[in-house]
Amino acid sequence: MATTRVLILSWEYPPLVEGGLARHVRKLSEQLVRHDVEVHVLTRGQVRMRAHEEVAGVHVHRLREPRKPRDLDEFLTWIEQMNGDMVTAGLELGERLRFDLVHGHDWLVAAAGEELAKALGCPWVVTIHATEYGRHQGWVDRHPQSHIHAVETWMARSADAVITCSHYMRDHVTDVYALDDASVAVIPNGIDPLDLQAVEDLDALRARFAAPHERLVLLVGRLVYEKGFQIALEALPGVIERLGDVRFLVAGSGTAERELRRQAARLGLRRHGTFMGWIGDDMLHSLYRIADLTVVPSIYEPFGLVALEAMASGCPTIVADTGGLREVVPNEEVGLRFRSRDPRSLATMMERVLSDDPLRERLIAEASEHVLRFDWADIARQTRDVYGELLRGGELRPGLAV
């Protein structure tokens, strides 16, 4: 296959990181370069960032945007302006370069993706990482959720190809947006164990949060309702009462942080754990290494990257039996699953892992092999194959289901 030139649109890209999307786009872009794809990423930046630079073979073009507002209505206006700026910059790039495809990530860059693909005369690919419908359990009838859901619906039905990160998400997307199931490609998120190296003094770090005889449970991610941290907190008092010597860490920030702290206080958990707030990658990778167990209690989870990272770091993992987590933890050989939304089921599984050393050792050993299936090189190859099918005239265009 001849070299393909793709314009990738993303509202975040390292070092500007809002969540997992930035890391996904970076790793995918860098691996696509190794698969004979010339990658140009158009993203937003900040004042001290270069407008253009080549990093690991990827051409990164950054637009200087105002600071992201907290008010949701202002945020929607801000997103609209960012898309307009992306169109202007993309058209300028298109005057110098002939792009074969435009690949956008999520609804935040949908308007720019469609307009640029039309203006440049090339196919438009979208990766849907999550949906507003899923995040709000179907409650999308009020503003601003209704606006975002409408954009996502239009995007999914208009793109020439749709990629999702799990079979669960493909089923979800085809159902919610009335697409043909066969027209949506499934390409998982990936992991690079070399990115998960701990840099902290691990013994000293662990001593900050737990004594040598205590077991440490890690909860990490955005502190929002759909991540289910309230379920894990509800499960912890019983586990602590029955096992004793159990402590917990909550690492992350989000709109539910205040309520989760209040819940922990109501449950008498304050002296048994720590809310760390937002942490950087170096700290996160170190926490996986010192924890005895990572719990991913999500209510809605398109994929489950935290579970994959924990397993790759040698930390036994328990996940909710829902969404893409079922594909990341497909059986009890690599991790355990509990009934979604059920604190008692979670408590049972936590006690099982924390009290059974042979089980913990088996989970760690099996998971270290399992995570090798989520290799970024293979994920880039699959993505390039989607590009190739489109450029050869393949029928990947998602149409309305009959």
C-alpha positions in Angstrom: 0.0 0.0 0.0 1.4 3.4 -1.0 1.9 6.0 1.6 -1.4 7.5 2.8 -1.6 11.0 4.1 -4.2 11.5 6.9 -5.4 14.6 8.8 -6.3 13.6 12.3 -8.5 16.0 14.4 -8.5 15.8 18.1 -9.4 18.4 20.8 -6.5 17.2 22.9 -3.1 15.9 22.3 -0.1 15.6 24.6 1.2 17.5 26.4 -2.4 18.9 26.6 -4.3 16.1 28.2 -7.9 16.1 29.3 -8.4 12.4 29.5 -7.6 9.1 27.8 -8.4 10.4 24.3 -5.2 12.4 24.1 -3.1 9.3 24.8 -5.0 7.2 22.4 -4.6 9.6 19.5 -0.9 10.0 20.2 -0.1 6.3 20.3 -2.2 5.6 17.3 -0.6 8.4 15.3 2.9 7.3 16.1 2.2 3.8 15.2 0.4 4.7 11.9 3.7 6.5 10.9 5.4 3.1 11.2 2.8 1.6 8.9 3.5 3.9 5.9 0.9 6.6 6.9 1.9 10.2 6.9 0.1 11.7 9.9 -0.8 15.3 10.5 -2.6 16.0 13.8 -4.7 19.2 14.1 -5.4 20.0 17.7 -5.6 22.8 20.1 -2.7 24.3 22.0 -1.6 26.9 24.5 0.5 30.0 24.4 3.9 28.5 25.0 3.4 25.5 22.6 4.8 25.5 19.1 2.3 26.0 16.3 3.9 23.1 14.4 6.4 20.5 15.3 7.3 16.9 14.3 7.2 14.5 17.3 8.0 10.8 16.7 7.3 11.2 13.0 3.9 12.9 13.6 3.3 16.4 12.3 1.5 18.2 15.1 -0.3 21.5 14.3 -1.7 23.4 17.3 -4.3 26.1 17.4 -4.1 28.6 20.2 -7.5 28.5 21.8 -8.8 30.4 24.9 -8.9 28.5 28.2 -11.7 25.9 28.3 -14.7 27.4 30.1 -16.4 25.5 32.9 -20.0 26.5 32.1 -21.5 24.0 29.8 -23.3 26.5 27.5 -20.1 28.5 27.2 -18.2 25.2 26.5 -20.5 24.4 23.6 -19.9 27.9 22.1 -16.1 27.4 22.7 -16.2 24.0 20.9 -18.0 25.7 18.0 -15.3 28.3 17.8 -12.5 25.7 18.0 -14.1 23.8 15.1 -14.2 27.0 13.0 -10.5 27.6 13.7 -9.7 23.9 12.8 -11.5 24.4 9.5 -9.4 27.5 8.7 -6.2 25.8 9.6 -7.1 22.6 7.9 -7.9 24.4 4.6 -4.5 26.2 4.8 -2.8 22.8 5.2 -4.9 21.4 2.4 -3.5 24.1 0.0 0.0 22.7 0.5 -0.7 19.0 1.1 -3.1 16.5 -0.5 -4.8 14.6 2.2 -6.3 11.2 1.5 -8.5 11.1 4.6 -9.8 13.1 7.5 -10.0 11.1 10.8 -11.9 12.8 13.7 -12.1 11.6 17.3 -15.5 12.1 19.0 -18.2 14.8 18.6 -15.9 17.6 19.7 -14.3 17.9 16.3 -17.2 16.6 14.2 -18.2 19.9 12.5 -14.6 20.5 11.4 -14.2 16.9 10.3 -17.1 16.9 7.9 -16.4 20.4 6.5 -12.8 19.6 5.9 -13.5 16.2 4.3 -15.9 17.8 1.9 -13.6 20.7 1.0 -10.6 18.5 0.6 -12.6 15.9 -1.4 -11.7 12.9 0.7 -13.4 10.4 3.0 -14.3 11.2 6.6 -13.6 8.6 9.3 -14.8 9.0 12.9 -13.8 7.1 16.0 -16.5 7.2 18.7 -14.9 6.7 22.1 -18.0 7.2 24.2 -21.5 8.7 23.7 -23.6 11.2 25.6 -26.5 8.7 25.6 -24.3 6.2 27.4 -22.8 8.7 29.8 -26.3 9.8 30.9 -28.0 6.4 30.7 -30.3 7.5 27.9 -31.3 10.8 29.5 -30.5 13.1 26.6 -33.8 15.0 26.2 -32.6 18.2 27.9 -30.0 20.8 27.0 -27.0 20.5 26.7 -27.1 16.7 26.5 -29.7 16.9 23.8 -27.4 19.1 21.7 -24.4 16.8 22.1 -26.5 13.7 21.3 -27.9 15.3 18.2 -24.3 16.1 17.0 -23.2 12.6 17.7 -26.2 11.1 15.8 -25.5 13.3 12.8 -21.8 12.5 12.9 -22.3 8.7 13.1 -24.8 8.8 10.2 -22.8 11.1 8.0 -19.3 9.7 8.3 -17.8 7.4 5.6 -16.6 5.0 8.3 -17.1 4.6 12.0 -14.7 3.0 14.4 -15.5 1.9 18.0 -13.2 0.6 20.7 -15.2 -2.6 21.6 -17.9 -4.9 20.4 -20.1 -3.5 23.1 -19.6 0.0 21.7 -20.4 -1.2 18.2 -23.7 -2.7 19.4 -24.4 0.5 21.4 -23.6 2.8 18.5 -25.6 0.8 16.0 -28.6 0.7 18.3 -28.6 4.3 19.4 -27.9 5.8 16.0 -29.8 3.2 13.9 -26.7 2.1 11.9 -26.0 -1.0 10.0 -24.0 -3.3 12.4 -21.7 -4.5 9.6 -20.7 -1.0 8.7 -18.9 -0.2 12.0 -15.4 -1.4 12.6 -14.2 -2.6 16.0 -10.6 -1.7 16.8 -9.7 -1.8 20.5 -7.6 0.7 22.5 -4.1 -0.3 23.0 -1.4 -0.4 25.7 2.4 0.0 25.7 3.9 -1.5 28.9 6.9 0.7 28.4 4.7 3.7 29.0 3.8 2.4 32.4 7.2 2.6 34.1 7.1 3.8 37.7 9.5 6.6 38.7 8.7 7.0 42.3 10.5 5.4 45.2 7.8 2.7 45.5 8.6 1.7 49.1 8.4 5.3 50.3 5.3 5.9 48.2 3.5 3.0 49.6 4.5 3.9 53.2 2.6 7.2 52.7 -0.7 5.4 52.3 -0.5 2.0 54.0 1.5 0.1 56.6 3.4 -3.0 55.4 0.7 -5.3 56.8 -2.2 -3.4 55.3 -3.8 -4.1 51.9 -4.2 -1.1 49.5 -7.2 -0.8 47.1 -6.9 1.6 44.2 -9.7 3.5 42.5 -8.6 5.7 39.7 -10.3 7.8 37.0 -12.5 10.8 36.4 -14.8 11.3 39.4 -18.1 11.3 37.6 -21.3 9.4 38.2 -20.9 6.9 35.4 -17.5 5.7 36.7 -19.3 4.1 39.7 -16.9 5.2 42.5 -20.0 5.5 44.7 -20.5 1.8 44.4 -17.0 1.0 45.5 -17.2 3.3 48.5 -20.5 1.6 49.5 -18.7 -1.8 49.4 -15.7 -0.8 51.4 -17.0 -0.6 55.0 -18.1 -4.3 55.0 -14.7 -5.3 53.5 -12.8 -3.4 56.1 -15.0 -4.8 58.9 -14.6 -8.4 57.8 -10.9 -8.3 56.8 -9.5 -5.4 58.7 -6.2 -3.7 57.7 -7.6 -2.5 54.4 -7.0 1.0 53.1 -8.1 2.7 49.8 -6.9 5.4 47.5 -9.1 7.5 45.2 -7.0 9.1 42.4 -8.6 11.6 40.1 -10.9 14.6 40.0 -14.3 15.5 38.5 -17.7 16.8 39.1 -18.6 14.1 41.6 -15.6 14.6 43.8 -17.3 16.6 46.5 -20.2 14.2 46.8 -17.9 11.2 46.9 -15.9 12.8 49.8 -19.2 13.4 51.6 -20.2 9.8 51.0 -16.9 8.6 52.4 -17.4 10.7 55.5 -21.0 9.3 56.0 -19.7 5.8 55.7 -17.0 6.3 58.3 -14.2 5.8 55.7 -12.2 9.0 56.2 -9.5 7.4 58.4 -9.2 4.4 56.1 -8.2 6.1 52.9 -7.1 9.1 50.9 -8.6 11.2 48.1 -5.6 12.3 46.1 -7.2 14.6 43.5 -5.8 14.9 40.0 -2.5 13.1 39.5 0.0 12.9 36.6 0.9 9.8 34.6 4.1 9.2 36.6 2.3 9.0 39.9 -0.5 6.9 38.4 1.9 4.3 37.0 3.5 4.2 40.4 0.2 3.6 42.2 -0.5 0.6 40.1 2.7 -0.9 41.3 2.1 -0.4 45.0 -1.6 -1.3 45.2 -2.8 -4.8 46.1 -6.0 -4.4 44.0 -7.4 -2.0 41.4 -11.2 -1.8 41.2 -13.0 -0.4 38.1 -16.7 -0.1 39.2 -18.0 1.7 36.1 -21.7 1.9 35.3 -20.9 2.9 31.7 -17.6 2.0 30.2 -16.9 1.8 26.5 -13.6 0.1 26.9 -11.8 0.1 30.3 -8.2 1.4 29.8 -7.6 1.7 33.6 -8.2 -2.1 34.0 -5.8 -2.8 31.1 -3.1 -0.5 32.6 -3.5 -2.1 36.1 -3.2 -5.6 34.7 -0.1 -4.6 32.6 1.4 -3.2 35.8 1.0 -6.4 37.8 -1.9 -5.3 39.9 -4.9 -7.7 40.3 -8.0 -6.2 38.9 -11.8 -6.4 39.6 -14.2 -4.8 37.1 -17.9 -4.3 36.8 -19.6 -6.9 34.5 -20.7 -4.3 32.0 -19.8 -2.6 28.6 -16.3 -3.0 27.2 -14.9 -4.2 30.5 -16.2 -7.6 29.6 -13.8 -7.6 26.7 -10.8 -6.3 28.7 -11.5 -8.9 31.4 -13.1 -11.8 29.4 -12.7 -14.5 32.1 -11.6 -15.2 35.7 -8.1 -16.2 34.5 -7.0 -12.6 34.1 -9.3 -10.7 36.5 -12.6 -10.9 38.3 -16.0 -9.3 37.5 -18.8 -8.3 39.8 -22.4 -7.7 39.2 -22.7 -4.1 37.9 -24.1 -1.6 40.4 -24.1 -4.2 43.2 -21.9 -3.2 46.2 -22.4 -6.6 47.9 -21.1 -8.4 44.8 -18.1 -6.1 44.6 -17.4 -6.6 48.4 -17.4 -10.4 47.9 -14.9 -10.2 45.0 -12.7 -7.8 46.9 -12.5 -10.0 49.9 -11.8 -13.0 47.6 -8.8 -11.3 46.0 -7.4 -9.6 49.1 -7.5 -12.9 51.1 -6.3 -15.4 48.6 -2.6 -15.0 47.7 -2.5 -17.9 45.2 -5.4 -16.3 43.3 -3.6 -13.0 43.2 -0.5 -14.6 41.9 -2.4 -16.4 39.2 -4.3 -13.3 38.1 -1.0 -11.4 37.8 0.7 -14.1 35.7 -2.3 -14.6 33.3 -3.0 -10.9 32.9 0.6 -10.2 31.9 0.1 -12.4 28.9 -3.4 -11.2 28.1 -2.5 -7.6 27.8 -0.1 -8.4 24.9 -3.2 -8.7 22.7 -3.8 -5.0 22.9 -0.7 -4.0 20.9 -0.6 -0.6 19.4 1.2 -1.8 16.3 -1.6 -4.2 15.5 -4.2 -1.5 16.3 -2.5 0.9 13.8 -2.5 -1.9 11.2 -6.2 -2.4 11.6 -6.8 1.3 11.3 -4.7 1.5 8.2 -6.8 -1.3 6.8 -9.9 0.7 7.3 -8.3 3.6 5.5 -7.3 1.3 2.7 -10.7 -0.1 2.3 -12.2 3.3 2.0 -9.6 4.5 -0.5 -10.2 1.4 -2.6 -13.9 2.2 -2.7 -15.1 -0.3 -0.1 -18.6 0.0 1.2 -17.9 1.1 4.8 -20.2 4.1 4.8 -22.6 3.7 7.7 -26.2 4.0 6.4 -29.5 4.0 8.3 -30.4 0.4 9.2 -33.3 -1.0 7.3 
